[in-house]
């Protein structure tokens, strides 16, 4: 009799225990798959640096978005998904604690885009990035001369070494990290294009090609003219003629340039004055894109040594100084576009 009683007792105990465990497990799984209690249709969760899953779940619980944070921590421990990434996460009403954990551990952060434009100077790029409050400005006020050392770049001068492109980033990414990405991209593009350079281009180093590409980039109003403009500059270099290109003058003037280039500026001594100095400028004058780099390394064959702006972004190319001066009269003096000849003009 006692044995039968004990058998019934333990059987009942096992049954109720199983039911209790099953009920707890059902509740646990139901909780993990029950939507979060969000007031908004979309909620942006920001996880700052050094935040842990414990602090994140606690804050969500305090704000009323998440029930039973300890259960979520238990799930993370069982799955070994306790590590989380910093950044911003987009949560929607359909998201559950299980999905929340997957997003936090998987680093499913919101991504933003910023575009660095072809032909921008390095300081223009830096100003653009520093104006983006979603990035972390870890550079502050820095001079161009000091930027390469601040970024630990293996180049003497930072101008021209950042590839213009659209970059994707998460909130609070340091500006220095994004610039390093742009620098590595520029190195890769320049190396690829260098291997495909045309025969006889007058550059001893990739850096010289980068300088020429920056000049071509700034002179180009119409993309299809890049190779033709590069051809003019290459032929002038090969003949010992000065490049005589206005964008180099403007770069050398720096902040003193007010938007009006005068004849006095063309006579002003500067390492970047290609009306007075032979050869290339000492550094790039902008950050060129791939097309400008390709054009500098694969200039179009021809005989033109001069070009002048038509006033619509395109240029009139000429083989002789006489033809060039006629084009200047037609497109600049008669049209009164500007009060000086557009680069490169005839040798003085």
Phi and psi in degrees as a GROMACS rama.xvg file:
@    title "Ramachandran Plot"
@    xaxis  label "Phi"
@    yaxis  label "Psi"
@TYPE xy
-65.422  -38.9194  UNK-2
-62.4317  -40.8605  UNK-3
-64.83  -39.6974  UNK-4
-62.4291  -45.7504  UNK-5
-64.2915  -37.133  UNK-6
-62.6073  -45.4306  UNK-7
-62.8371  -38.948  UNK-8
-64.5917  -50.0316  UNK-9
-69.174  -33.642  UNK-10
-63.8294  -43.2363  UNK-11
-65.0799  -41.8441  UNK-12
-62.0091  -42.3485  UNK-13
-64.2555  -41.3146  UNK-14
-63.4074  -49.7157  UNK-15
-65.3727  -36.2832  UNK-16
-63.3932  -42.8212  UNK-17
-63.5387  -41.9314  UNK-18
-63.9724  -39.885  UNK-19
-64.8853  -45.6294  UNK-20
-63.7959  -43.3697  UNK-21
-62.0797  -39.7997  UNK-22
-64.8751  -42.7511  UNK-23
-63.0679  -42.7226  UNK-24
-64.0993  -40.3947  UNK-25
-63.572  -45.4018  UNK-26
-60.9226  -42.5078  UNK-27
-61.4319  -47.5737  UNK-28
-68.9612  -37.6739  UNK-29
-63.0643  -41.2231  UNK-30
-60.1476  -45.4304  UNK-31
-63.0008  -25.7677  UNK-32
-108.603  14.1992  UNK-33
-94.2148  131.297  UNK-34
-55.4875  147.861  UNK-35
-64.163  157.837  UNK-36
-94.7266  74.0843  UNK-37
-93.1963  138.526  UNK-38
-78.2751  -36.3256  UNK-39
-94.5125  158.591  UNK-40
-65.3985  -38.0212  UNK-41
-130.323  131.541  UNK-42
-125.091  130.47  UNK-43
-98.2051  115.656  UNK-44
-98.7524  122.853  UNK-45
-104.797  126.375  UNK-46
-111.137  103.648  UNK-47
-71.9597  172.144  UNK-48
-58.9258  141.471  UNK-49
70.6188  10.4929  UNK-50
-81.0154  142.931  UNK-51
-104.223  167.036  UNK-52
-61.6169  -36.1918  UNK-53
-60.3733  -46.6722  UNK-54
-69.0159  -35.7161  UNK-55
-66.0531  -47.5836  UNK-56
-65.9679  -34.876  UNK-57
-64.0385  -44.1814  UNK-58
-64.3094  -39.5253  UNK-59
-65.6109  -35.8258  UNK-60
-68.0205  -42.7668  UNK-61
-61.8862  -39.085  UNK-62
-78.6902  -4.68707  UNK-63
84.8719  13.5307  UNK-64
-91.1879  -22.2806  UNK-65
-134.736  123.967  UNK-66
-90.7604  151.922  UNK-67
50.6801  60.5551  UNK-68
-58.9116  -28.3395  UNK-69
-65.1487  -31.8978  UNK-70
-66.7231  -37.0951  UNK-71
-68.2809  -38.111  UNK-72
-65.01  -35.9993  UNK-73
-63.1571  -44.5981  UNK-74
-60.8462  -41.3262  UNK-75
-62.8443  -38.81  UNK-76
-67.5836  -41.2047  UNK-77
-65.1141  -38.3684  UNK-78
-87.6497  -9.48798  UNK-79
59.7069  46.5488  UNK-80
-121.501  40.7515  UNK-81
-80.3375  -21.201  UNK-82
-78.2559  138.968  UNK-83
-132.491  160.431  UNK-84
-102.743  146.259  UNK-85
-73.3646  160.243  UNK-86
134.661  -168.735  UNK-87
-108.382  137.352  UNK-88
-121.988  136.062  UNK-89
-93.6695  117.095  UNK-90
-109.337  138.594  UNK-91
-119.384  166.779  UNK-92
-60.6479  -27.9068  UNK-93
-76.3265  -13.1625  UNK-94
-69.1971  140.458  UNK-95
-110.704  169.363  UNK-96
-55.4468  -36.5228  UNK-97
-63.8039  -44.4033  UNK-98
-66.5605  -39.3868  UNK-99
-56.5741  -46.4426  UNK-100
-63.4953  -40.4433  UNK-101
-63.1376  -41.2361  UNK-102
-66.2673  -45.5007  UNK-103
-65.7027  -42.9685  UNK-104
-74.7229  -36.9311  UNK-105
-78.7987  -8.89435  UNK-106
70.4779  36.6865  UNK-107
-78.8411  62.9069  UNK-108
-83.7886  158.913  UNK-109
-68.7138  137.47  UNK-110
-114.63  143.509  UNK-111
-118.773  166.192  UNK-112
-127.114  143.631  UNK-113
-140.169  141.853  UNK-114
-112.128  127.903  UNK-115
-99.6074  123.934  UNK-116
-90.4093  140.825  UNK-117
-57.6539  132.005  UNK-118
93.3009  -9.12051  UNK-119
-69.0772  145.418  UNK-120
-75.2559  166.269  UNK-121
-63.0956  -38.4864  UNK-122
-69.8593  -30.1372  UNK-123
-66.2629  -41.2917  UNK-124
-61.8397  -45.6108  UNK-125
-63.1551  -42.7861  UNK-126
-62.3694  -39.6769  UNK-127
-61.5442  -44.8621  UNK-128
-69.2518  -37.9573  UNK-129
-70.9559  -20.3202  UNK-130
-80.784  -11.2733  UNK-131
-88.8378  106.307  UNK-132
-70.3872  -10.4677  UNK-133
-80.6018  -14.4151  UNK-134
-93.6643  154.326  UNK-135
-94.5979  116.77  UNK-136
-83.1108  95.9434  UNK-137
-99.7  8.9279  UNK-138
-107.017  -34.2778  UNK-139
61.9716  -146.972  UNK-140
-79.4669  112.602  UNK-141
-138.21  137.479  UNK-142
-82.0454  152.834  UNK-143
-58.2022  -36.9448  UNK-144
-63.6225  -23.3963  UNK-145
-101.816  -7.97494  UNK-146
-65.4091  -40.6944  UNK-147
-60.2872  -43.048  UNK-148
-70.6038  -35.0722  UNK-149
-63.4334  -33.1823  UNK-150
-94.5172  0.288033  UNK-151
58.2126  40.8331  UNK-152
-83.6181  143.522  UNK-153
-88.8353  50.2267  UNK-154
-137.364  153.4  UNK-155
-76.7236  -32.3399  UNK-156
-140.796  135.818  UNK-157
-79.551  -18.053  UNK-158
-60.2893  134.099  UNK-159
87.6525  -5.28109  UNK-160
-99.0276  15.8166  UNK-161
-123.911  121.92  UNK-162
-76.1797  126.399  UNK-163
-72.526  122.167  UNK-164
-167.992  177.406  UNK-165
-96.5028  125.732  UNK-166
-114.258  140.839  UNK-167
-104.003  135.94  UNK-168
-151.231  160.174  UNK-169
-97.947  155.799  UNK-170
-54.2515  144.647  UNK-171
73.7911  11.3815  UNK-172
-64.4966  130.923  UNK-173
-62.8786  139.625  UNK-174
-58.1903  -36.7108  UNK-175
-60.1958  -35.6511  UNK-176
-66.831  -42.9391  UNK-177
-66.1413  -40.8387  UNK-178
-64.7609  -36.3182  UNK-179
-65.2414  -36.6109  UNK-180
-62.0492  -44.0424  UNK-181
-65.4062  -35.2069  UNK-182
-68.5377  -45.1475  UNK-183
-62.7149  -37.5128  UNK-184
-64.6658  -42.101  UNK-185
-63.3899  -42.6707  UNK-186
-59.9322  -42.2133  UNK-187
-65.439  -46.7573  UNK-188
-62.819  -44.7892  UNK-189
-63.516  -40.3782  UNK-190
-65.2798  -41.6823  UNK-191
-63.2963  -45.4857  UNK-192
-70.5852  -32.1992  UNK-193
-61.4582  -38.2838  UNK-194
-67.8405  -19.6522  UNK-195
-106.986  17.4648  UNK-196
-66.0463  150.761  UNK-197
-74.0799  161.187  UNK-198
-70.2059  132.892  UNK-199
85.0143  7.31036  UNK-200
-65.3474  140.675  UNK-201
-87.6917  46.6543  UNK-202
-118.273  132.13  UNK-203
-86.2916  -25.4843  UNK-204
-135.681  162.935  UNK-205
-63.8602  -30.7222  UNK-206
-63.5884  -40.288  UNK-207
-62.804  -38.528  UNK-208
-64.1695  -37.6023  UNK-209
-65.0876  -39.3854  UNK-210
-61.4227  -48.8177  UNK-211
-61.8826  -40.5273  UNK-212
-61.2364  -37.6242  UNK-213
-66.5315  -36.9501  UNK-214
-68.7175  -43.8977  UNK-215
-59.9054  -42.4288  UNK-216
-59.1708  -43.7621  UNK-217
-75.1907  -23.5955  UNK-218
-86.3322  -12.7796  UNK-219
-91.7374  116.226  UNK-220
-97.664  -24.1472  UNK-221
-122.08  116.879  UNK-222
-52.5847  -36.7826  UNK-223
-66.9497  -12.9149  UNK-224
-90.1877  -3.3122  UNK-225
-54.8778  -51.6647  UNK-226
-65.5219  -33.5303  UNK-227
-69.9624  -42.2089  UNK-228
-65.4998  -41.4966  UNK-229
-59.7931  -38.5637  UNK-230
-61.2021  -40.9916  UNK-231
-61.6531  -48.8215  UNK-232
-64.082  -41.288  UNK-233
-63.5924  -43.3453  UNK-234
-64.5936  -37.2232  UNK-235
-65.2977  -40.934  UNK-236
-61.7883  -44.5734  UNK-237
-66.3506  -28.3121  UNK-238
-91.6241  -1.36292  UNK-239
79.0251  16.2314  UNK-240
-86.081  153.47  UNK-241
-76.9648  149.233  UNK-242
-68.3997  -39.2594  UNK-243
48.6735  64.6255  UNK-244
-123.324  129.482  UNK-245
-61.5453  -40.2392  UNK-246
-57.1471  -29.8448  UNK-247
-69.1794  -37.9162  UNK-248
-61.5027  -47.3718  UNK-249
-60.6864  -41.409  UNK-250
-63.375  -41.717  UNK-251
-66.3965  -27.4742  UNK-252
-72.47  -26.0791  UNK-253
61.8741  -136.353  UNK-254
-68.9523  -14.7348  UNK-255
-77.2492  -12.0357  UNK-256
-76.4658  125.894  UNK-257
-104.68  2.02295  UNK-258
107.892  -5.75698  UNK-259
-122.688  105.4  UNK-260
-86.493  125.495  UNK-261
-114.173  170.694  UNK-262
-63.4418  -31.9714  UNK-263
-62.287  -36.7368  UNK-264
-63.7024  -36.1094  UNK-265
-68.6958  -20.8915  UNK-266
-99.0494  -0.567021  UNK-267
-80.6944  128.075  UNK-268
-66.2254  132.074  UNK-269
-167.047  145.454  UNK-270
-59.8138  -18.6079  UNK-271
-99.9666  6.02731  UNK-272
-84.9581  97.1165  UNK-273
-81.6907  2.70238  UNK-274
-84.4044  -24.8303  UNK-275
-105.647  -29.5656  UNK-276
-106.719  144.514  UNK-277
-81.4156  158.31  UNK-278
76.5541  -166.209  UNK-279
-77.7839  164.821  UNK-280
-71.2251  160.715  UNK-281
-67.2293  -23.7075  UNK-282
-142.887  166.96  UNK-283
-59.4804  159.768  UNK-284
-112.576  2.47344  UNK-285
-170.764  178.82  UNK-286
-103.654  107.221  UNK-287
-83.3401  155.358  UNK-288
-87.5788  177.925  UNK-289
-60.4839  -40.7706  UNK-290
-62.2276  -39.8323  UNK-291
-68.7984  -38.3617  UNK-292
-64.1123  -43.5635  UNK-293
-62.8501  -41.3664  UNK-294
-64.8272  -41.2843  UNK-295
-63.1908  -33.9642  UNK-296
-91.2457  -11.2401  UNK-297
-137.79  62.832  UNK-298
-65.259  149.995  UNK-299
-72.2737  135.723  UNK-300
-71.4588  150.184  UNK-301
165.173  -165.646  UNK-302
-126.277  -2.81822  UNK-303
-65.5885  137.706  UNK-304
-121.478  -3.75252  UNK-305
-139.682  155.204  UNK-306
-154.218  154.088  UNK-307
-139.415  146.179  UNK-308
-69.5103  135.205  UNK-309
-81.3813  -19.7811  UNK-310
104.47  -6.61985  UNK-311
-115.364  12.563  UNK-312
100.621  -21.3906  UNK-313
-94.8813  177.218  UNK-314
-130.827  153.952  UNK-315
-99.9452  122.215  UNK-316
-99.9436  141.884  UNK-317
-136.492  149.087  UNK-318
-87.8867  -30.3567  UNK-319
-121.838  158.538  UNK-320
-63.6822  -36.9132  UNK-321
-61.042  -46.9058  UNK-322
-66.118  -35.9006  UNK-323
-65.1533  -45.0052  UNK-324
-62.4119  -35.2013  UNK-325
-65.5839  -39.7732  UNK-326
-66.9821  -36.6128  UNK-327
-61.9467  -45.1749  UNK-328
-61.2854  -39.309  UNK-329
-71.6886  -46.3185  UNK-330
-97.5295  -15.585  UNK-331
-122.154  -49.087  UNK-332
-71.3867  -50.4618  UNK-333
-68.627  -38.2654  UNK-334
-83.9617  -10.2026  UNK-335
53.7675  40.4288  UNK-336
-67.3742  -45.2753  UNK-337
-145.736  171.535  UNK-338
-104.099  22.8684  UNK-339
-150.749  165.92  UNK-340
-76.8477  141.655  UNK-341
-79.9564  148.541  UNK-342
-73.9203  153.383  UNK-343
-84.0538  134.868  UNK-344
-92.9878  -179.708  UNK-345
-68.7457  152.863  UNK-346
-60.4961  139.513  UNK-347
